[in-house]
Amino acid sequence: MYDLLVVGAGPYGLSLASHAAAAGLDVRVLGRPMATWLGHMPRGTLLDSPPWATNLSDPEGRWRLDVFRAFRGAALPDTGPLPLEVFTEYGLWFARNAVPPPDERTVTEVSPCRGGFEARTEDGETLATRTVALAVGLPPFAELPPALRGLPSALVSHSSDHAGLGRFRDRDVTVLGAGQSALETAALLAEQGSRVRLLARADRLRWNTAPLPGPRPWWHTAVAPHSALGRGWRNGFHAGRPDLFRRLPARTRARLAAGTGGPAGAWWLRERVERTVETLLGRELLSAREVPGGLRLETAGRQGGRQVLETGHLIAATGFRALRARLGLVSPGLRALLATGAGGAPEVGLDFESSYPGLFLAGPVTAADFGPAMRSVHGASFTADTLVRGVRRRLREGPAGWQAGAGRRGEMPDGARP
């Protein structure tokens, strides 16, 4: 029986495994390394976080992004944009060097058993473990507006469905949304020759400010400190103190998590969008229905008036909602025992343990409890260190600790390689 199974091998899962192995735990990580980044983001994507804030985490800091770039003989700029291809190559390098060899099989179900959990893999094998950490990333939580649900995937898709956009070359495409994903998807489509428009409720597009070049005077830093999440004291708090964020009242956490980092584009993307993409702003999508050749969309403006447009395909860059119900790989009985907070996300404690003893959560699913940093790679370092301490605490309590915790929260069922 393992001490810890990490389900998911993206930045959070790999960082967790690195910290757990260094702590002497018998850990196994399951999943294809960097699968979300390789299979759910279009080639040509650029990361909107600065390179210095895009490190995976190992306890000694040996396997940072700048070390990888030096190893490859390529310089690394202080500010973005960082190509997706570089970051995924870095993640695979980290997986080869900083963690026990990942088991690339997919986990289909996690269920409780006496003394811990069982994880069933895609080929039917069952692995037993005392604790589990789910680091499943964003794809399970993709959100589609009600008007688009039930339409065929040939006509409607989510932005996270695409590892490439080549199938839309020379086609008519509408992108729904006003955030980074929507704006970059639209720009990539336009640059490959698609006929693309951006449809959004927002009256105007918002753009993040470019980092200031060179050293900044102390008074600039005092007024607007720079952080992994951008400039300003609020962003600095979210990036630097997720531990304090977790101690805020639940309603305050929910408000801040929902209201921080709203739809906006990276500074380096603005010219690409404004030069090539048609924008239909201040329009609410009312309905969508299939017609010969594509979709007919009905929209309404803020000041009234309806507009109908037809398109060959709609890509919804409409974000993600970390709902408990979408943790599909958790068995129904176990999923029902997980306490939820505001918005339906599973709650986690101060060390990322869910309300069910021994089941830990990591990554964007924890943003409602630990803040917006959990939606970025930057949050992996705090998560890995804190969560592994929580796992060690849980393991020290032993079987009696599991039984006691279950009684309170829900009954326990019977040299670098190349």
C-alpha positions as CSV (number, residue, x, y, z in Angstrom):
1,M,0.0,0.0,0.0
2,Y,1.4,3.4,-1.0
3,D,1.7,6.3,1.3
4,L,0.4,8.7,-1.4
5,L,-1.1,8.4,-4.9
6,V,-0.9,11.6,-6.9
7,V,-3.6,11.6,-9.6
8,G,-2.6,14.0,-12.4
9,A,0.9,14.8,-13.7
10,G,0.7,18.5,-14.6
11,P,2.6,21.2,-12.8
12,Y,0.8,20.6,-9.5
13,G,0.9,16.8,-9.6
14,L,4.6,16.7,-10.5
15,S,5.5,19.3,-7.8
16,L,3.6,17.3,-5.2
17,A,5.3,14.1,-6.2
18,S,8.7,15.8,-6.0
19,H,8.1,17.1,-2.5
20,A,6.6,13.8,-1.3
21,A,9.5,11.7,-2.6
22,A,12.0,14.1,-0.9
23,A,10.0,13.7,2.3
24,G,10.6,10.0,2.2
25,L,7.0,9.0,1.3
26,D,6.2,6.0,-0.9
27,V,4.6,8.0,-3.6
28,R,3.3,7.1,-7.1
29,V,2.1,9.7,-9.6
30,L,-0.4,8.6,-12.2
31,G,-1.2,10.3,-15.5
32,R,0.6,11.4,-18.6
33,P,3.0,14.2,-17.8
34,M,1.8,17.7,-18.9
35,A,-1.3,16.1,-20.5
36,T,-3.5,19.2,-20.2
37,W,-0.8,21.5,-21.6
38,L,-0.1,19.1,-24.5
39,G,-3.7,18.1,-25.3
40,H,-5.9,21.0,-24.4
41,M,-4.1,24.1,-25.5
42,P,-3.5,25.1,-29.1
43,R,0.0,25.1,-30.5
44,G,1.3,28.7,-30.7
45,T,-0.2,29.7,-27.3
46,L,2.0,31.9,-25.2
47,L,1.8,31.9,-21.4
48,D,0.6,35.1,-19.8
49,S,2.6,34.5,-16.6
50,P,6.2,35.8,-16.5
51,P,8.9,33.1,-16.8
52,W,10.2,33.8,-13.2
53,A,6.8,32.9,-11.9
54,T,6.4,29.7,-14.0
55,N,8.5,27.2,-12.1
56,L,7.4,23.8,-11.1
57,S,8.5,23.1,-7.5
58,D,11.0,20.8,-6.0
59,P,12.2,21.2,-2.4
60,E,15.8,22.2,-3.3
61,G,14.9,24.4,-6.2
62,R,17.2,22.4,-8.5
63,W,14.8,22.0,-11.4
64,R,13.7,25.6,-12.1
65,L,12.8,26.9,-15.6
66,D,15.9,29.0,-15.8
67,V,18.0,25.9,-15.1
68,F,16.2,24.1,-17.9
69,R,16.9,26.9,-20.3
70,A,20.5,27.0,-19.3
71,F,20.7,23.3,-19.7
72,R,19.4,23.7,-23.2
73,G,21.7,26.6,-23.9
74,A,18.9,29.1,-24.5
75,A,18.5,32.5,-22.7
76,L,15.3,33.1,-20.7
77,P,13.8,36.6,-20.7
78,D,12.7,38.1,-17.4
79,T,9.2,38.9,-18.8
80,G,6.8,37.0,-21.0
81,P,5.7,35.7,-23.3
82,L,6.9,32.2,-22.8
83,P,5.9,29.8,-25.6
84,L,3.7,26.9,-24.6
85,E,6.1,24.5,-26.4
86,V,9.0,25.6,-24.2
87,F,6.9,25.2,-21.0
88,T,5.7,21.7,-21.9
89,E,9.3,20.7,-22.8
90,Y,10.3,22.0,-19.4
91,G,7.6,20.1,-17.6
92,L,8.6,16.8,-19.3
93,W,12.2,17.5,-18.3
94,F,11.1,18.1,-14.7
95,A,9.2,14.8,-14.8
96,R,12.3,12.9,-15.9
97,N,14.5,14.4,-13.2
98,A,12.6,15.6,-10.2
99,V,10.0,12.9,-9.5
100,P,9.8,9.1,-9.4
101,P,8.9,7.8,-12.9
102,P,5.3,8.6,-13.6
103,D,2.8,5.8,-14.3
104,E,1.1,7.2,-17.5
105,R,-2.1,5.2,-17.1
106,T,-5.3,7.1,-16.5
107,V,-7.2,6.7,-13.3
108,T,-10.9,5.9,-13.8
109,E,-12.1,5.8,-10.2
110,V,-10.9,6.6,-6.7
111,S,-12.9,5.0,-3.9
112,P,-12.5,4.5,-0.2
113,C,-11.4,1.3,1.5
114,R,-10.5,0.4,5.0
115,G,-7.2,2.1,5.8
116,G,-7.2,4.4,2.8
117,F,-8.3,4.3,-0.8
118,E,-8.3,2.3,-4.0
119,A,-7.5,3.8,-7.4
120,R,-8.6,1.8,-10.5
121,T,-6.6,2.4,-13.7
122,E,-7.9,2.3,-17.3
123,D,-6.6,-1.3,-17.7
124,G,-8.5,-2.5,-14.6
125,E,-5.6,-2.7,-12.1
126,T,-6.4,-1.5,-8.6
127,L,-3.8,0.3,-6.5
128,A,-4.1,0.7,-2.7
129,T,-2.9,3.8,-0.9
130,R,-3.3,5.5,2.5
131,T,-3.8,8.9,1.0
132,V,-4.7,10.4,-2.4
133,A,-4.0,13.8,-3.9
134,L,-6.2,14.8,-6.9
135,A,-4.4,17.3,-9.2
136,V,-6.6,16.9,-12.2
137,G,-6.2,20.4,-13.6
138,L,-8.9,22.4,-15.4
139,P,-10.4,20.2,-18.2
140,P,-13.0,18.4,-16.0
141,F,-14.4,21.7,-15.0
142,A,-15.0,23.3,-18.4
143,E,-18.1,25.5,-18.4
144,L,-20.5,25.9,-21.3
145,P,-23.3,28.5,-21.2
146,P,-26.8,26.9,-21.1
147,A,-27.6,28.1,-24.6
148,L,-24.8,25.8,-26.0
149,R,-25.4,22.7,-24.0
150,G,-26.6,19.7,-26.0
151,L,-25.4,21.0,-29.4
152,P,-23.1,18.6,-31.4
153,S,-19.3,18.9,-30.8
154,A,-18.9,19.5,-34.6
155,L,-20.5,22.9,-34.1
156,V,-19.7,23.8,-30.5
157,S,-16.6,23.2,-28.5
158,H,-14.9,24.6,-25.4
159,S,-11.5,26.4,-25.8
160,S,-9.9,23.6,-23.7
161,D,-10.9,21.0,-26.3
162,H,-8.2,22.0,-28.8
163,A,-4.6,21.1,-29.0
164,G,-4.6,22.7,-32.4
165,L,-6.8,24.9,-34.5
166,G,-5.8,23.8,-38.0
167,R,-9.2,22.2,-38.6
168,F,-10.7,25.7,-38.7
169,R,-8.4,27.1,-41.3
170,D,-10.4,29.0,-44.0
171,R,-13.6,28.4,-41.9
172,D,-16.0,30.8,-40.2
173,V,-15.6,30.7,-36.4
174,T,-17.1,32.7,-33.6
175,V,-15.2,32.8,-30.2
176,L,-17.3,33.5,-27.2
177,G,-15.6,35.3,-24.3
178,A,-13.4,38.2,-23.4
179,G,-10.6,36.7,-21.3
180,Q,-7.1,35.6,-22.3
181,S,-8.2,32.3,-23.7
182,A,-10.8,33.9,-25.9
183,L,-8.6,36.6,-27.1
184,E,-5.6,34.4,-27.9
185,T,-7.8,31.7,-29.6
186,A,-9.3,34.4,-31.8
187,A,-5.9,35.8,-32.6
188,L,-4.5,32.4,-33.5
189,L,-7.5,31.7,-35.7
190,A,-7.2,35.0,-37.5
191,E,-3.5,34.5,-38.1
192,Q,-4.0,31.1,-39.7
193,G,-6.6,32.4,-42.1
194,S,-9.9,31.7,-40.4
195,R,-12.8,34.1,-40.7
196,V,-13.2,34.9,-37.0
197,R,-15.1,37.2,-34.7
198,L,-15.2,37.7,-31.0
199,L,-18.6,37.8,-29.2
200,A,-18.6,39.0,-25.6
201,R,-20.9,40.5,-23.0
202,A,-18.3,43.0,-22.0
203,D,-18.7,46.5,-23.4
204,R,-14.9,46.8,-23.9
205,L,-11.9,44.6,-23.8
206,R,-9.5,44.9,-20.9
207,W,-5.8,44.5,-21.2
208,N,-3.2,43.9,-18.5
209,T,-0.4,46.4,-18.2
210,A,3.1,45.6,-19.5
211,P,5.8,45.2,-16.9
212,L,8.0,48.2,-16.5
213,P,11.5,47.7,-18.0
214,G,14.6,47.9,-15.8
215,P,14.9,48.6,-12.1
216,R,11.9,50.6,-10.6
217,P,12.2,53.4,-8.2
218,W,11.3,52.4,-4.6
219,W,8.2,54.6,-4.6
220,H,6.9,52.8,-7.7
221,T,7.3,49.5,-6.0
222,A,5.7,50.8,-2.8
223,V,2.6,52.0,-4.6
224,A,2.2,49.1,-7.1
225,P,4.4,46.1,-6.1
226,H,4.9,43.6,-8.9
227,S,4.0,39.9,-8.2
228,A,3.4,36.7,-10.1
229,L,-0.2,37.7,-10.6
230,G,0.5,41.2,-11.8
231,R,1.0,44.7,-10.3
232,G,-0.7,46.0,-7.1
233,W,-1.1,45.1,-3.5
234,R,-4.1,42.9,-4.0
235,N,-2.3,40.8,-6.6
236,G,0.7,40.7,-4.3
237,F,-1.4,39.4,-1.4
238,H,-3.0,36.7,-3.5
239,A,0.3,35.6,-5.0
240,G,2.4,35.7,-1.8
241,R,0.0,34.8,1.1
242,P,-2.5,32.0,0.1
243,D,-2.1,30.9,3.7
244,L,-3.6,34.1,5.0
245,F,-6.3,34.1,2.2
246,R,-7.5,30.7,3.5
247,R,-8.0,32.3,7.0
248,L,-10.4,34.9,5.7
249,P,-14.1,34.5,6.3
250,A,-15.7,32.1,3.7
251,R,-17.9,34.8,2.1
252,T,-14.9,37.1,1.7
253,R,-12.8,34.3,0.1
254,A,-15.6,33.6,-2.3
255,R,-16.0,37.2,-3.3
256,L,-12.3,37.8,-3.8
257,A,-11.8,34.5,-5.7
258,A,-14.6,35.4,-8.1
259,G,-13.8,39.1,-8.5
260,T,-10.1,39.0,-8.9
261,G,-8.3,38.6,-12.2
262,G,-11.5,39.1,-14.3
263,P,-11.6,38.7,-18.1
264,A,-8.5,40.5,-19.5
265,G,-5.8,39.9,-22.1
266,A,-2.1,40.0,-21.8
267,W,-0.4,43.2,-22.8
268,W,1.5,41.5,-25.6
269,L,-1.7,40.2,-27.2
270,R,-3.5,43.5,-27.7
271,E,-2.1,44.5,-31.1
272,R,-2.6,41.0,-32.5
273,V,-6.3,41.1,-31.6
274,E,-7.1,44.7,-32.5
275,R,-5.4,44.3,-35.9
276,T,-7.0,41.1,-37.1
277,V,-10.2,40.2,-35.1
278,E,-13.7,41.5,-35.6
279,T,-15.3,42.2,-32.2
280,L,-19.0,42.2,-31.3
281,L,-19.0,43.6,-27.7
282,G,-21.9,44.2,-25.3
283,R,-23.9,41.3,-26.7
284,E,-25.5,38.6,-24.7
285,L,-25.9,35.1,-26.2
286,L,-29.6,34.2,-26.0
287,S,-29.8,31.0,-28.0
288,A,-28.0,28.9,-30.6
289,R,-29.5,26.3,-32.9
290,E,-28.2,24.1,-35.7
291,V,-28.9,25.2,-39.3
292,P,-27.5,24.0,-42.6
293,G,-23.8,24.8,-42.6
294,G,-23.4,25.7,-39.0
295,L,-25.1,27.6,-36.2
296,R,-27.6,30.5,-35.9
297,L,-26.9,32.6,-32.9
298,E,-29.4,35.1,-31.4
299,T,-27.9,37.8,-29.3
300,A,-29.2,40.8,-27.3
301,G,-27.4,44.2,-26.8
302,R,-27.2,46.0,-23.4
303,Q,-29.5,48.7,-24.7
304,G,-32.0,46.3,-26.2
305,G,-32.3,45.1,-29.7
306,R,-31.6,41.6,-31.0
307,Q,-29.1,40.5,-33.6
308,V,-28.9,37.2,-35.4
309,L,-25.7,35.9,-36.9
310,E,-24.6,32.6,-38.5
311,T,-21.3,30.9,-38.0
312,G,-19.7,27.6,-39.0
313,H,-18.5,26.8,-35.5
314,L,-18.5,28.4,-32.0
315,I,-15.6,28.1,-29.6
316,A,-16.7,28.9,-26.0
317,A,-13.8,30.4,-24.1
318,T,-16.1,30.7,-21.1
319,G,-13.9,29.5,-18.3
320,F,-14.2,26.7,-15.7
321,R,-16.3,26.0,-12.6
322,A,-14.8,23.7,-10.0
323,L,-18.0,21.9,-9.0
324,R,-17.9,18.8,-6.8
325,A,-20.2,17.1,-9.3
326,R,-17.5,17.3,-12.0
327,L,-15.0,15.2,-10.0
328,G,-16.1,12.3,-12.1
329,L,-13.2,10.0,-11.2
330,V,-14.2,10.1,-7.5
331,S,-16.7,7.3,-6.8
332,P,-20.3,8.6,-6.3
333,G,-20.4,7.6,-2.6
334,L,-17.2,9.3,-1.8
335,R,-18.1,12.4,-3.8
336,A,-21.3,12.8,-1.9
337,L,-19.4,13.0,1.3
338,L,-17.3,15.9,0.2
339,A,-18.4,19.2,1.9
340,T,-18.7,22.1,-0.6
341,G,-18.4,25.8,-0.1
342,A,-19.6,28.8,-2.0
343,G,-20.3,28.1,-5.7
344,G,-20.3,24.3,-5.2
345,A,-16.5,23.7,-5.1
346,P,-15.2,21.1,-2.7
347,E,-13.9,22.6,0.5
348,V,-10.3,22.0,1.7
349,G,-8.7,22.7,5.0
350,L,-5.5,24.6,5.9
351,D,-3.3,21.8,4.4
352,F,-5.5,21.0,1.3
353,E,-7.3,18.0,2.9
354,S,-10.9,17.7,1.8
355,S,-13.7,17.0,4.3
356,Y,-13.0,13.3,3.8
357,P,-9.8,12.3,5.7
358,G,-6.9,11.3,3.5
359,L,-8.3,12.8,0.3
360,F,-6.4,15.9,-0.7
361,L,-7.1,18.3,-3.6
362,A,-4.6,20.5,-5.5
363,G,-4.7,23.1,-8.3
364,P,-7.5,25.3,-9.6
365,V,-10.2,23.4,-7.7
366,T,-8.8,25.0,-4.5
367,A,-9.0,28.6,-5.7
368,A,-12.2,29.3,-3.7
369,D,-10.2,28.4,-0.5
370,F,-6.7,29.6,-1.2
371,G,-7.2,32.3,-3.8
372,P,-6.4,33.1,-7.4
373,A,-2.8,31.9,-7.2
374,M,-4.1,28.4,-7.4
375,R,-5.2,29.1,-11.0
376,S,-1.6,29.6,-12.0
377,V,1.6,27.6,-12.1
378,H,3.0,29.9,-9.4
379,G,0.6,28.3,-6.8
380,A,2.3,24.9,-7.2
381,S,5.1,25.6,-4.8
382,F,3.0,26.7,-1.8
383,T,0.5,23.8,-2.5
384,A,3.2,21.1,-2.8
385,D,4.9,22.1,0.5
386,T,1.7,22.6,2.4
387,L,-0.1,19.5,1.1
388,V,2.8,17.1,1.7
389,R,3.0,18.3,5.3
390,G,-0.7,17.6,5.6
391,V,-0.2,14.1,4.2
392,R,2.5,13.4,6.7
393,R,0.2,14.6,9.5
394,R,-2.5,12.3,8.2
395,L,-0.1,9.3,8.0
396,R,1.2,9.9,11.5
397,E,-2.4,9.6,12.9
398,G,-2.6,6.1,11.4
399,P,-5.7,4.0,11.0
400,A,-7.3,5.3,14.2
401,G,-7.0,8.8,12.9
402,W,-8.8,7.8,9.7
403,Q,-11.6,6.2,11.7
404,A,-12.0,9.2,14.1
405,G,-12.0,11.7,11.2
406,A,-14.5,9.7,9.3
407,G,-16.8,9.6,12.2
408,R,-16.8,13.4,12.3
409,R,-17.1,14.0,8.6
410,G,-18.9,11.0,7.1
411,E,-18.9,7.3,7.8
412,M,-15.9,5.3,6.6
413,P,-17.0,2.4,4.4
414,D,-15.7,-1.1,5.0
415,G,23.2,14.7,-13.1
416,A,20.1,15.5,-15.4
417,R,18.9,13.0,-17.9
418,P,18.3,14.4,-21.4
